[in-house]
Amino acid sequence: MAVCITRGGEPAFRGAFGLMLAACLIDATDGWLARRLRVKEVLPTFDGRRLDDIVDFQTYTSLPLLLIWRAGLLPAGTDACLLFPLVASAYGFCQSDAKTDDGYFTGFPSYWNIVAFYLYALRPSPGACLAIVLALAALTFVPWRYLYTTQPGRLNALSNVGVAVWVALLVYILADPALAPLDGARARPWVWASAFYPAYYMAASWAVTAGFLRQ
């Protein structure tokens, strides 16, 4: 992933986003797989949660922010502002209540891979990109609840239906060479269609925080 990002250019960035998507799918299933393989019994001194946090910080935060910088999505001279989401994400990952006992994330859950994809593919103005990045980074410190869709709950189960459709759309967008470049006219309607799920996720999470929705 890092090689694709540093190489730069449309095919490399497309490959990086494909690897980010693969990393998300692995992250969603690695706990189940570790339990099936009885890793805790085979390696009792190995703490898989620590490894999971290290890998997640790379794939969800540092590498996507590197892509935002490498793709030149922010206004000239403002690249140092990417330190804010980087530090905010580090803070979020290290909070003892980052994941609540009843199955939510506290604060914006550092989905910078998703942010990077939509900023790159939809190409809002550089000023708008900067505003979005700074606003989401600030939300890391706001103790609102965000859905943790791999946890039990009726709302999570419904959300996972949306996840399946969303992933299928992203696979199509990234795999079909006719939709290259990602920020081109052919790909844009599909990218907008796929944006339904991130919009739903944020709206549903804020509705949970406000008490309008429950699991």
C-alpha positions, 0 to 999 in steps of 0.5 A: 500500500505504501509503495503504491501511494509513494509511486503516485498516479492514477493506477497506483492510487487505485491499487492503494484504495483496493488494498485499503478495501481488502484491509477493511475486510480482513479487519472485519473478520480477523477476530473471528478467524483468530478464535476459530484457529484458537490463537489464544490457546496456541500462543497464550502470550501473544496479544492480538489486540495490540497487533490489531491496533498497530495494523489498524493505525497504519491502514486507517490513518497514517497511510490514507493521510499519506495518500491525501498528501501525495495526491495534493488534495489540500491547498498549497502550503497547508499539508502540515495540517495533516498532523492534526488528524494524525495526532487526533487519531493517535489520541483516539486509538489510545483512549480506554473508552474508544470502544464502549461496553455496549458496542460503540466507538467513542468519537470519530473512529478514524476512517481516514481511508474512506475519507481519502477515497471520497476526497480523491474520487469526488474532488471537492475544492482544496479548501473544502478538503481541508475543512472536511479533514479538520472537522472530522479530526476535531470530532475525534475529541467529541464523545459522540457514539458511532456504530461499531457494526461488527458488534451485535444489535439490530441496528448493526445487523441492518447496517451490515446489509448496507455495508455489503452493498457498499463493498460491492459498489466499491469493488466494481468501481475499483475493478472496472477499467472502464471507470478509470480514472476514479475522479473521471466523469464515468466513475463519478455517478458510481462513486456518488451512489456508493456514498449513500453508506458513509452518509447513512453511517454518520447520520445513524451514529449521530441519531444514536447519540441524540437518542433517536435510534437504539440497537 
